[in-house]
Amino acid sequence: MYGQSEFPSPVFNVDPAQTEHGETAQRAGVVLPALAELQSHMSQLVHLAINSRAFTLGNADPLPVMRRLEPPPHSAPPAGAGWLVSTVHEDPSVKLTALAAWGDDVAIGTSDGMLLRLAPPAQASAGEAPASTAMTLQGRVRVAAEHAIVQVCAAGPCGMLVLLLADGTVTTHELPSLKPLAPLERGVDCTSIAMLHADNADGFRLAAAGRKKLILYRWQAATAAVAGGAGKQLFDAEAACFVPLAEVALQEPIRWMAWGGERQLWLALRGRYARLALPALEMTEVLPIPGGAKHTEPLGASLDGGEVLLLSQETLGVFLDNVGRPSRGFSLTLSEAPLALATATPFLVALHKRGAEVHTLLHARPPVQRLPQLAGAIALASAGTAPQPPALRPPAVFVLSAHSVERLTPPTLPAHAQSLALSGEIDEALALSEAHILPPLAAAAQHESALVHLSRLVQAHTLATQQRKATEAAEAVAAAAAEAAEAAADRERRERKESEHKPGHLVKELGHVVKELGRDVKDHVKELGRDVKELGRDIGHHVKELGRDIKGHVKELGRDIKDLVRPHDEEKRGHRRTLSNRGSSSSAHDGAGADLDASRAPNMARESEGSESAEWSAPLPRPVDLMISYLRQLDGMLPEGRALLSKYARVAPRTPLSASEHL
């Protein structure tokens, strides 16, 4: 049955005796919701369980039994559905360089050649949750005084640890005492080692890669001494150890390697991944390594059944089967270039510079969980054992940092499947159940546990469906409320627009406009009156100034005209005296002579004028009259009138008396 800490007591029980004879299961008092969708998924899960042979009910038909099993009440998501991180060792004074894990134990190598072994306390309960189990230092031994330990491989069933030192030497140590054993044969000048894990000691294999050769080892169990005749030993006792199995010459160095079962070894060479077939020792290229990738170090992880995951690009992993062909219809995409990979079926842990992330190997999907608190870690190690009932918990993954070791405890597979179902990913939950939950339960004959798991999947999926429907209903209500609010706003805008076009509203608005316009006109009129008043004052001032100027200029003009006319007046008076004298002298003549003179006087006057006109070239008096008239019309244009007057004054002395009379 499931452990108490992983699965509480189910709400229903199946009597094994009744089940064996085909009797129906007892009810738990919880009524199955009468939902067509729930019944459909229940039938699908029953069909899955039958096809996977998850339980056996003798000759009875299992369907009636399953139809009478009610799932437990709806509950919250299962506790412990995520990966837990806990520190199991920390020593700031020592730099840690290598890590290996087997079962519940951990071996650690240091930079000063020390080998440490950590294990849970002896009094730890078998049913205790792994995440809450502390680990203590169980052994410590000096391996090399001058060389760091760069790699550790554990063969738990063989009772041995294999270490690679910085100088290329491979050493072996006994478990759990860490006592040094015989050196590995031909284990010198090595650059990397790889261990093939198996269920029994005979299946363990070791690969040691050097610069020019690759040596494969197999595990050889210890043999006892065989006595011969006459008290002599026919064969001496031999200790268990790894013995050479094959040797392969290398044309280029190996950058990474991993076992893919007893039949092949996966290698990463200078620019390609290759598969070394065993025991034929035939090497074939399976995948190129892009030379332009930023992450130049090749990397991979061995999976079950000889399958392998190879990093073909910086963050892209490709699945290949045991002969090097693509095995899955999807690739694994990582968020960053990984530094190390570790499998905990059905999960993959990828370590990178900014932490770690957990992926599922069943589907192409984003990481199941991100662990940024592991930033700065340098290595990963997994015990590599398959999940077993009753807990069905994948093995823990240990993370090595410079001065500490953290343990990543995964959730149980049923809890993870239930979490997937609660999140609406029922297809992934079914795939996980079919591949990794129902088969081991069927092999252990834990049929009731299989039924509990299936019923919990139904319950989780039902809850997820109801939550999804409730969320959709809430979203629909919110959308309807938003739509109603928008409609109300539109209606208010329309009403406001319609009210703006009504006559009363228009008259009111027009009154406001006229009132505002009246205030503006009044203000402008006041301002204009002030401007006109100011302008009137300015005009009066200028008119006064102009009057004074005109008066002064007229007086000056009068004086100039008098000065101009005075010579002509004097000449005219002299001419009159002359004529007067001539008239008195001619009065003595007779009447005929006087009449003749009188009749000839006009002609003489004309002749005199003609002679004077021919004699004088000065203008006639008429231009003076015009000048005076023009000066009168100018009405204040004194500079021009003064210029004309000055010009006429220059020719005024040449003007005859007859002309001056006109002035």
SVG drawing of the C-alpha trace seen along z (x, -y; Angstrom):
<svg xmlns="http://www.w3.org/2000/svg" viewBox="-37 -176 88 212">
<polyline fill="none" stroke="black" stroke-width="0.4" points="0.0,0.0 1.0,-3.6 3.0,-5.1 1.0,-7.2 3.0,-10.3 2.3,-10.0 -1.4,-8.9 -3.8,-9.2 -6.2,-6.4 -8.6,-6.1 -12.3,-6.8 -13.2,-3.4 -11.9,0.1 -12.0,3.2 -12.3,6.5 -9.8,8.8 -11.9,11.9 -15.0,10.3 -12.9,9.1 -11.5,12.5 -15.0,14.0 -16.3,11.2 -18.3,9.5 -18.8,5.7 -16.8,3.3 -18.1,1.6 -19.3,-1.9 -17.6,-4.8 -20.7,-7.0 -19.6,-9.4 -21.9,-9.6 -20.3,-9.9 -21.5,-13.1 -23.9,-12.3 -21.9,-14.1 -21.6,-12.7 -18.1,-14.1 -17.0,-12.5 -18.4,-9.1 -16.6,-9.4 -13.2,-10.1 -13.9,-7.3 -14.5,-4.9 -11.3,-6.0 -9.3,-5.5 -10.8,-2.0 -9.9,-1.2 -6.3,-2.4 -6.0,-0.3 -7.4,2.8 -5.0,2.5 -2.1,1.9 -3.1,4.9 -3.0,2.8 -5.2,5.3 -6.6,8.8 -10.1,9.8 -10.0,13.4 -12.8,14.5 -15.0,11.6 -15.6,8.6 -13.7,5.6 -16.0,3.0 -18.9,3.4 -16.3,3.1 -14.8,0.0 -18.2,-1.6 -19.0,-1.1 -15.8,-2.8 -16.4,-6.5 -13.5,-9.0 -12.6,-10.8 -14.1,-14.3 -12.6,-17.2 -9.6,-18.6 -6.7,-20.9 -3.8,-20.0 -1.6,-17.3 1.1,-18.4 4.7,-17.8 3.9,-18.1 7.1,-20.1 10.8,-19.5 12.3,-20.3 15.8,-21.6 17.7,-20.9 21.4,-21.2 22.9,-18.0 26.6,-19.1 28.4,-22.4 32.0,-23.1 33.4,-26.6 37.0,-25.5 37.1,-22.8 36.6,-23.1 34.5,-20.2 35.3,-19.0 33.5,-15.7 30.2,-13.9 28.6,-10.4 25.4,-9.0 24.0,-5.5 20.9,-4.5 20.8,-7.0 24.6,-7.6 26.8,-10.2 30.6,-10.2 32.3,-13.6 35.9,-14.3 37.8,-17.5 40.5,-19.6 43.1,-18.4 42.5,-14.7 40.1,-13.8 37.2,-11.3 34.0,-11.8 31.0,-9.6 27.6,-10.9 24.7,-8.7 21.4,-9.1 21.6,-8.3 21.3,-4.6 18.2,-5.3 16.3,-6.9 12.9,-5.3 12.3,-3.5 9.0,-5.3 10.5,-8.8 10.2,-11.3 13.6,-11.6 13.5,-15.4 13.3,-15.5 16.1,-13.0 19.5,-14.6 22.8,-13.2 25.9,-12.9 29.6,-12.3 30.1,-8.5 33.6,-8.2 36.7,-10.3 40.0,-9.1 43.0,-10.7 43.4,-9.5 46.1,-11.7 48.1,-14.4 48.9,-16.4 46.1,-15.8 42.5,-16.7 39.7,-14.2 38.1,-15.2 35.6,-12.4 33.8,-9.7 31.8,-6.7 29.9,-4.5 29.1,-0.8 26.9,-0.3 26.0,3.4 29.7,4.1 30.7,2.3 33.2,0.2 34.0,-3.4 36.2,-4.3 38.0,-7.7 39.8,-9.7 42.6,-11.9 43.9,-15.1 47.1,-13.3 45.1,-10.7 45.4,-7.9 42.3,-5.7 41.9,-4.3 39.3,-2.0 37.9,-2.1 35.8,0.3 32.3,-0.6 31.4,-1.6 34.8,-1.7 36.5,-3.7 39.5,-1.5 41.9,-1.6 41.8,1.4 44.2,2.6 44.8,0.0 42.8,0.4 44.8,2.4 46.1,0.0 44.3,-2.8 46.8,-5.5 46.9,-8.6 43.1,-8.8 41.0,-11.9 37.4,-10.6 35.6,-7.5 32.0,-6.3 30.1,-3.7 27.3,-1.4 24.8,-0.8 22.9,2.4 20.5,4.2 23.2,6.7 27.0,6.6 27.6,8.7 26.0,6.1 28.4,3.2 30.8,1.9 33.5,-0.7 35.0,-2.8 38.3,-4.7 39.2,-7.1 42.8,-8.1 44.3,-10.4 44.9,-7.7 42.9,-4.7 39.6,-3.7 39.7,-0.7 36.5,1.1 36.2,3.1 33.7,5.7 33.0,6.5 34.6,9.8 33.3,11.1 35.7,12.4 36.7,16.1 37.8,18.4 40.9,20.4 40.6,23.9 42.6,26.6 44.4,29.2 45.8,32.5 48.5,33.1 47.4,30.0 48.3,27.7 46.1,24.8 45.0,25.2 43.8,21.6 44.5,18.7 41.7,16.5 41.0,13.4 39.4,10.2 36.5,8.7 37.6,6.0 37.1,4.5 39.1,6.4 39.8,5.3 37.3,6.3 38.3,4.6 40.6,1.8 39.9,-0.7 42.5,-2.9 41.4,-6.5 42.1,-8.8 40.8,-11.8 40.2,-12.6 36.9,-11.8 35.2,-14.8 32.2,-13.1 30.9,-9.5 28.1,-7.5 26.9,-3.9 23.7,-3.1 23.4,0.5 25.7,3.4 25.5,3.2 26.7,-0.4 28.7,-3.3 27.9,-6.9 30.9,-9.1 31.4,-12.7 34.5,-13.3 36.0,-16.4 33.1,-17.4 30.6,-14.5 28.7,-12.1 29.4,-8.5 28.1,-5.1 30.5,-2.3 28.7,1.0 29.7,3.8 31.2,6.4 32.0,5.7 33.7,2.4 32.3,0.8 32.1,-3.0 29.5,-4.9 28.7,-8.6 25.2,-9.5 25.1,-13.3 27.3,-16.2 28.3,-18.7 27.9,-22.3 31.2,-24.0 29.7,-27.5 27.7,-26.9 28.5,-29.1 28.4,-26.0 31.3,-24.0 31.2,-21.2 29.1,-18.3 26.7,-16.8 24.1,-14.1 22.2,-11.8 21.5,-8.0 17.8,-7.0 16.1,-3.6 16.2,-1.0 19.4,-2.2 17.9,-5.5 20.0,-8.7 19.5,-12.4 22.2,-14.3 22.8,-18.1 22.8,-18.8 22.8,-22.6 23.4,-25.0 20.0,-24.5 18.4,-21.7 18.4,-18.0 17.6,-15.2 16.4,-11.7 18.0,-8.7 17.2,-5.0 19.8,-2.3 21.0,-2.3 21.3,-6.0 18.0,-6.9 15.6,-9.6 13.2,-8.0 10.7,-10.6 8.6,-13.1 9.8,-16.1 13.0,-17.6 13.8,-18.9 14.4,-22.7 16.4,-24.1 16.3,-27.7 20.1,-28.0 23.2,-26.0 23.5,-23.3 26.6,-22.5 25.4,-19.1 22.4,-16.8 21.0,-14.1 18.0,-11.8 15.5,-10.9 12.9,-9.0 10.7,-10.5 12.4,-13.8 15.6,-15.5 17.5,-18.0 19.5,-20.5 22.1,-22.6 23.2,-26.0 24.9,-29.1 21.8,-30.8 20.4,-27.8 18.7,-24.5 15.4,-23.5 13.4,-20.3 11.9,-18.9 9.7,-16.0 10.8,-13.5 7.3,-12.5 6.3,-15.6 7.8,-18.8 6.8,-21.4 8.3,-24.3 10.2,-23.4 8.2,-21.8 10.1,-23.8 12.9,-26.3 15.4,-26.4 17.3,-29.7 18.7,-29.1 21.2,-26.6 23.1,-29.2 26.8,-28.6 26.6,-24.8 29.1,-22.8 27.9,-19.1 24.9,-16.8 24.6,-13.1 21.6,-10.8 21.2,-7.4 19.6,-6.3 17.1,-3.8 13.7,-3.4 10.7,-4.5 9.3,-1.5 6.2,-1.0 4.8,-2.0 5.9,-5.6 6.8,-5.5 9.2,-8.4 12.0,-9.0 15.5,-9.0 16.9,-12.2 19.4,-14.3 22.4,-15.8 23.9,-19.1 27.5,-19.9 28.7,-23.5 32.1,-24.7 31.5,-24.3 28.1,-22.5 25.9,-19.7 22.2,-20.1 19.6,-17.4 16.7,-17.7 13.8,-15.6 11.3,-15.0 7.6,-14.4 6.0,-11.0 4.7,-10.1 1.0,-9.8 1.2,-13.3 2.8,-14.7 0.1,-13.1 -2.6,-14.5 -1.0,-17.9 -1.0,-17.7 -4.7,-16.7 -5.6,-19.6 -3.8,-22.0 -5.9,-20.7 -3.2,-18.5 -5.1,-15.3 -3.4,-13.8 0.0,-14.1 -1.3,-12.7 -2.7,-9.7 0.6,-9.2 2.6,-9.4 0.3,-6.9 0.4,-4.4 4.2,-4.6 5.5,-4.8 2.7,-4.3 0.4,-1.5 3.1,1.0 5.0,1.1 1.8,1.3 0.6,4.2 4.0,5.9 3.7,5.5 0.0,6.6 -1.0,3.4 -4.3,3.1 -6.1,1.1 -3.4,-1.5 -3.9,-1.6 -7.6,-2.2 -7.0,-4.9 -4.7,-6.6 -7.1,-6.4 -10.0,-7.7 -7.9,-10.6 -7.1,-11.4 -10.9,-11.5 -11.5,-13.7 -8.7,-16.0 -9.8,-16.3 -13.4,-16.9 -12.2,-19.7 -10.1,-21.2 -13.1,-21.1 -15.3,-22.7 -12.7,-25.4 -12.2,-26.0 -16.0,-26.3 -16.2,-28.6 -13.4,-30.7 -15.0,-30.8 -18.3,-31.8 -16.6,-34.5 -14.9,-35.8 -18.2,-35.7 -19.9,-37.6 -17.1,-40.1 -17.3,-40.5 -21.1,-41.0 -20.7,-43.6 -18.1,-45.4 -20.4,-45.2 -23.3,-46.5 -21.2,-49.4 -20.1,-50.3 -23.7,-50.1 -24.8,-52.4 -22.0,-54.8 -23.0,-54.8 -26.7,-55.4 -25.6,-58.3 -23.6,-59.8 -26.5,-59.5 -28.9,-61.1 -26.6,-64.0 -26.1,-64.4 -29.9,-64.3 -30.5,-66.8 -28.0,-69.2 -30.1,-69.3 -33.5,-70.2 -34.9,-73.8 -35.0,-74.7 -31.5,-73.6 -30.4,-75.5 -32.2,-78.7 -30.6,-78.4 -27.2,-77.9 -27.9,-80.8 -28.8,-83.0 -25.5,-82.1 -23.7,-82.9 -25.5,-86.3 -24.8,-87.2 -21.2,-86.4 -21.1,-88.4 -22.8,-91.4 -20.2,-91.4 -17.5,-91.2 -19.0,-94.1 -19.5,-96.2 -15.9,-95.7 -14.7,-96.5 -17.0,-99.7 -15.6,-101.0 -12.1,-100.4 -12.9,-102.0 -14.4,-105.1 -11.2,-105.5 -9.2,-105.2 -11.3,-107.8 -11.1,-110.2 -7.4,-109.9 -7.3,-110.4 -9.4,-113.5 -7.1,-115.0 -4.1,-114.2 -5.9,-115.7 -6.8,-119.0 -3.3,-119.3 -1.9,-118.8 -4.6,-121.3 -3.5,-124.0 0.1,-123.5 -0.7,-123.6 -2.8,-126.8 0.1,-128.5 2.5,-127.4 0.1,-128.6 -0.4,-131.9 3.3,-132.5 3.9,-131.5 1.1,-133.7 2.5,-136.7 5.9,-136.0 4.4,-135.5 2.6,-138.9 5.9,-140.6 7.6,-138.9 4.8,-140.0 5.0,-143.6 8.7,-143.6 8.2,-142.3 5.4,-144.7 7.0,-147.9 9.4,-148.5 6.7,-148.0 4.4,-150.5 7.1,-153.2 7.8,-152.6 4.0,-152.8 3.7,-156.1 6.7,-157.5 5.1,-156.4 1.8,-158.1 3.6,-161.3 5.2,-161.1 1.9,-160.5 0.4,-163.4 3.0,-165.7 2.6,-164.6 -1.1,-165.2 -0.7,-168.8 1.6,-169.6 -0.6,-168.3 -3.7,-170.2 -2.4,-173.3 -2.9,-171.9 -6.0,-172.3 -9.0,-170.1 -8.1,-168.2 -4.7,-167.4 -6.2,-166.4 -8.7,-164.1 -6.0,-162.6 -3.8,-162.1 -6.7,-160.7 -7.5,-158.3 -3.9,-157.3 -3.3,-156.9 -4.6,-153.3 -2.5,-152.3 0.5,-153.9 -0.1,-152.3 -0.3,-148.9 2.8,-149.6 4.5,-150.7 3.4,-147.4 4.5,-145.5 7.9,-147.1 8.1,-146.5 7.1,-142.9 9.8,-142.4 12.3,-144.3 11.6,-142.4 11.9,-138.7 10.6,-138.5 7.2,-136.7 4.0,-138.6 2.2,-139.6 -0.2,-136.7 2.1,-134.0 2.4,-136.1 -1.3,-136.0 -1.3,-132.3 1.4,-132.0 -0.5,-133.9 -3.7,-132.0 -1.7,-128.7 -0.3,-129.8 -3.8,-130.5 -4.9,-127.0 -2.0,-125.3 -3.4,-126.2 -0.4,-125.5 2.0,-124.0 4.4,-126.8 7.8,-125.4 6.6,-125.1 4.9,-128.5 8.0,-130.1 10.2,-128.4 8.0,-129.8 7.9,-133.2 11.7,-133.3 12.0,-132.2 9.6,-135.0 11.4,-137.6 14.6,-137.0 12.9,-138.1 10.6,-140.7 12.9,-143.7 12.7,-143.0 8.9,-143.0 7.5,-146.1 5.3,-148.6 2.2,-147.4 2.9,-143.9 3.5,-145.2 0.2,-146.8 -1.5,-143.5 0.1,-142.8"/>
</svg>
